[in-house]
Amino acid sequence: MRQSKDDYYRAALELLADGGVDALTMANLCAQLGVTTGSFYAHFTSIREFHTSFLEQWAEGRVYQLKEQVDSTPDAIERIDLLRRIAVAVNHEAESAIRGWARTNPVVAEFQRRVDRVREEVLVQAFVDIGIDKQEARVLARIGLTILVGTQQIEDKVDRKRLDSLLTEYQHWLEIRRGDQD
């Protein structure tokens, strides 16, 4: 069966989640998909080109998914709850590996920053939409993003129930903060 570029991208996420960036090799990708290196070269000119293509697809997929879901949720409170659910559902192990990779590779770091920037902007806008001052909304958005990133960094395998509990408590603080402003 012929594999598509998307099949390679999905395999890359699995490899990153299971073995980190060191597992993201052409040999491992081909083994994961049960194909030869010739199949790999039918889609990509090199492992470096694959890495860039994969990162573009990963970042754009995150950004597109987030914006699409947020744009289809006009109520700010519902949007904040949706953002919590999206944050819990992320492939944290793969994303943690990408974050580790970003610390040693400036190209990867730029893709990671792009995703985090959009996450933060979406949170800021949701907080402004519920009546929080924009400057304070920026601080609160950074706290929310820090909960996500911090959890990815301190847990080898993210406990999604615990992350959901943390983000639910954070959401509760926001609701209290919003009530203080009314």
DOBA-540712 format. One record per residue (C-alpha): y, x, z. Coordinates in nm, 2 decimals. Each point is the difference from the previous one (the first is absolute). Example, Ala and Ser with C-alpha at 12.3 -4.5 7.8 and 13.67 -1.06 7.14 Angstrom:
<c2:-0.45&c1:1.23&c3:0.78>
<c2:0.34&c1:0.14&c3:-0.07>
END
This chain:
<c2:0.00&c1:0.00&c3:0.00>
<c2:0.34&c1:0.13&c3:-0.10>
<c2:0.24&c1:0.05&c3:0.29>
<c2:0.37&c1:-0.08&c3:-0.01>
<c2:0.29&c1:0.18&c3:0.14>
<c2:0.01&c1:-0.26&c3:0.28>
<c2:-0.36&c1:0.08&c3:0.08>
<c2:0.10&c1:0.36&c3:0.06>
<c2:0.30&c1:-0.11&c3:0.21>
<c2:-0.23&c1:-0.22&c3:0.22>
<c2:-0.24&c1:0.29&c3:0.04>
<c2:0.28&c1:0.23&c3:0.09>
<c2:0.11&c1:-0.24&c3:0.28>
<c2:-0.36&c1:-0.01&c3:0.13>
<c2:-0.03&c1:0.38&c3:-0.01>
<c2:0.33&c1:0.04&c3:0.18>
<c2:-0.10&c1:-0.25&c3:0.26>
<c2:-0.34&c1:0.16&c3:0.06>
<c2:0.08&c1:0.37&c3:-0.04>
<c2:0.37&c1:0.06&c3:-0.02>
<c2:0.18&c1:0.19&c3:-0.28>
<c2:-0.26&c1:0.27&c3:-0.02>
<c2:-0.25&c1:-0.26&c3:-0.12>
<c2:0.22&c1:-0.10&c3:-0.29>
<c2:-0.15&c1:0.23&c3:-0.26>
<c2:-0.11&c1:-0.06&c3:-0.36>
<c2:-0.37&c1:0.06&c3:0.10>
<c2:0.02&c1:-0.25&c3:0.28>
<c2:0.18&c1:-0.26&c3:-0.21>
<c2:-0.26&c1:0.03&c3:-0.27>
<c2:-0.29&c1:-0.01&c3:0.25>
<c2:0.15&c1:-0.31&c3:0.17>
<c2:0.02&c1:-0.18&c3:-0.33>
<c2:-0.32&c1:0.14&c3:-0.14>
<c2:0.16&c1:0.15&c3:-0.31>
<c2:0.04&c1:0.34&c3:-0.16>
<c2:0.31&c1:0.22&c3:-0.01>
<c2:0.03&c1:-0.10&c3:-0.37>
<c2:0.06&c1:-0.36&c3:0.12>
<c2:0.27&c1:0.14&c3:0.23>
<c2:0.16&c1:0.19&c3:-0.29>
<c2:0.00&c1:-0.31&c3:-0.21>
<c2:0.27&c1:-0.14&c3:0.24>
<c2:0.17&c1:0.30&c3:0.15>
<c2:0.08&c1:0.35&c3:-0.13>
<c2:-0.04&c1:0.17&c3:0.34>
<c2:-0.06&c1:-0.07&c3:0.37>
<c2:0.38&c1:0.07&c3:0.05>
<c2:0.09&c1:-0.27&c3:-0.26>
<c2:-0.25&c1:-0.23&c3:0.17>
<c2:0.16&c1:0.06&c3:0.34>
<c2:0.34&c1:-0.08&c3:-0.14>
<c2:-0.12&c1:-0.31&c3:-0.19>
<c2:-0.19&c1:-0.12&c3:0.31>
<c2:0.30&c1:0.05&c3:0.23>
<c2:0.22&c1:-0.19&c3:-0.25>
<c2:-0.24&c1:-0.29&c3:-0.01>
<c2:-0.05&c1:0.00&c3:0.38>
<c2:0.38&c1:0.01&c3:0.07>
<c2:0.09&c1:-0.26&c3:-0.27>
<c2:-0.29&c1:-0.22&c3:0.11>
<c2:0.13&c1:0.01&c3:0.36>
<c2:0.36&c1:-0.06&c3:-0.10>
<c2:-0.09&c1:-0.28&c3:-0.25>
<c2:-0.23&c1:-0.18&c3:0.24>
<c2:0.24&c1:0.01&c3:0.28>
<c2:0.30&c1:-0.11&c3:-0.21>
<c2:-0.20&c1:-0.28&c3:-0.18>
<c2:-0.13&c1:-0.14&c3:0.33>
<c2:0.34&c1:0.03&c3:0.17>
<c2:0.18&c1:-0.16&c3:-0.29>
<c2:-0.24&c1:-0.30&c3:0.01>
<c2:0.07&c1:-0.05&c3:0.37>
<c2:0.36&c1:-0.12&c3:0.04>
<c2:-0.01&c1:-0.09&c3:0.37>
<c2:0.08&c1:0.32&c3:0.19>
<c2:-0.22&c1:-0.07&c3:0.30>
<c2:-0.29&c1:-0.07&c3:-0.22>
<c2:0.08&c1:0.32&c3:-0.19>
<c2:-0.01&c1:0.21&c3:0.32>
<c2:-0.34&c1:-0.15&c3:0.09>
<c2:-0.12&c1:0.07&c3:-0.36>
<c2:0.12&c1:0.36&c3:0.03>
<c2:-0.20&c1:0.04&c3:0.32>
<c2:-0.31&c1:-0.13&c3:-0.17>
<c2:0.05&c1:0.23&c3:-0.30>
<c2:0.05&c1:0.30&c3:0.24>
<c2:-0.33&c1:-0.08&c3:0.18>
<c2:-0.19&c1:-0.03&c3:-0.33>
<c2:0.10&c1:0.33&c3:-0.15>
<c2:-0.27&c1:0.26&c3:-0.07>
<c2:0.13&c1:0.21&c3:0.29>
<c2:-0.26&c1:0.28&c3:-0.03>
<c2:0.10&c1:0.07&c3:-0.36>
<c2:0.37&c1:-0.03&c3:0.08>
<c2:-0.04&c1:0.23&c3:0.29>
<c2:-0.16&c1:0.26&c3:-0.23>
<c2:0.28&c1:-0.05&c3:-0.24>
<c2:0.25&c1:0.06&c3:0.28>
<c2:-0.18&c1:0.32&c3:0.10>
<c2:0.00&c1:0.11&c3:-0.37>
<c2:0.37&c1:-0.08&c3:-0.01>
<c2:0.07&c1:0.26&c3:0.27>
<c2:-0.11&c1:0.28&c3:-0.23>
<c2:0.09&c1:-0.14&c3:-0.34>
<c2:0.36&c1:-0.10&c3:-0.09>
<c2:-0.11&c1:-0.22&c3:-0.29>
<c2:-0.23&c1:-0.20&c3:0.22>
<c2:0.27&c1:-0.01&c3:0.27>
<c2:0.24&c1:-0.16&c3:-0.25>
<c2:-0.26&c1:-0.28&c3:-0.08>
<c2:-0.05&c1:-0.06&c3:0.37>
<c2:0.37&c1:-0.02&c3:0.06>
<c2:0.04&c1:-0.25&c3:-0.28>
<c2:-0.26&c1:-0.23&c3:0.16>
<c2:0.15&c1:0.04&c3:0.35>
<c2:0.36&c1:-0.05&c3:-0.13>
<c2:-0.10&c1:-0.34&c3:-0.16>
<c2:-0.19&c1:-0.10&c3:0.32>
<c2:0.31&c1:0.08&c3:0.21>
<c2:0.24&c1:-0.18&c3:-0.24>
<c2:-0.22&c1:-0.31&c3:-0.01>
<c2:0.00&c1:-0.01&c3:0.38>
<c2:0.37&c1:0.06&c3:0.03>
<c2:0.07&c1:-0.29&c3:-0.24>
<c2:-0.23&c1:-0.23&c3:0.19>
<c2:0.17&c1:0.09&c3:0.33>
<c2:0.34&c1:-0.06&c3:-0.15>
<c2:-0.12&c1:-0.33&c3:-0.14>
<c2:-0.09&c1:-0.12&c3:0.35>
<c2:0.35&c1:0.09&c3:0.13>
<c2:-0.03&c1:0.36&c3:0.12>
<c2:0.29&c1:0.23&c3:-0.07>
<c2:-0.08&c1:0.24&c3:-0.29>
<c2:0.04&c1:0.32&c3:0.21>
<c2:-0.22&c1:-0.13&c3:0.27>
<c2:-0.25&c1:-0.13&c3:-0.26>
<c2:-0.03&c1:0.35&c3:-0.14>
<c2:-0.09&c1:0.13&c3:0.35>
<c2:-0.25&c1:-0.28&c3:0.05>
<c2:-0.15&c1:0.06&c3:-0.34>
<c2:-0.05&c1:0.37&c3:0.08>
<c2:-0.17&c1:-0.09&c3:0.32>
<c2:-0.24&c1:-0.23&c3:-0.19>
<c2:-0.08&c1:0.26&c3:-0.26>
<c2:-0.05&c1:0.25&c3:0.28>
<c2:-0.26&c1:-0.22&c3:0.16>
<c2:-0.19&c1:-0.01&c3:-0.33>
<c2:0.03&c1:0.37&c3:-0.07>
<c2:-0.07&c1:0.11&c3:0.36>
<c2:-0.31&c1:-0.21&c3:0.02>
<c2:-0.13&c1:0.16&c3:-0.33>
<c2:0.07&c1:0.34&c3:0.15>
<c2:-0.16&c1:-0.04&c3:0.34>
<c2:-0.31&c1:-0.19&c3:-0.10>
<c2:-0.27&c1:0.15&c3:-0.22>
<c2:-0.11&c1:-0.35&c3:-0.10>
<c2:0.28&c1:-0.25&c3:0.06>
<c2:-0.11&c1:-0.28&c3:0.24>
<c2:0.15&c1:-0.29&c3:-0.19>
<c2:-0.02&c1:-0.24&c3:0.30>
<c2:0.20&c1:0.24&c3:0.21>
<c2:0.25&c1:0.06&c3:-0.28>
<c2:0.04&c1:-0.38&c3:-0.04>
<c2:0.05&c1:-0.03&c3:0.37>
<c2:0.27&c1:0.27&c3:-0.01>
<c2:0.18&c1:-0.16&c3:-0.29>
<c2:-0.03&c1:-0.35&c3:0.15>
<c2:0.17&c1:0.13&c3:0.32>
<c2:0.27&c1:0.17&c3:-0.22>
<c2:0.04&c1:-0.34&c3:-0.18>
<c2:0.04&c1:-0.17&c3:0.34>
<c2:0.27&c1:0.25&c3:0.10>
<c2:0.18&c1:-0.08&c3:-0.33>
<c2:-0.02&c1:-0.37&c3:0.07>
<c2:0.14&c1:0.06&c3:0.35>
<c2:0.28&c1:0.22&c3:-0.14>
<c2:0.08&c1:-0.27&c3:-0.26>
<c2:0.02&c1:-0.26&c3:0.29>
<c2:0.24&c1:0.22&c3:0.19>
<c2:0.24&c1:-0.01&c3:-0.30>
<c2:0.00&c1:-0.38&c3:-0.03>
END
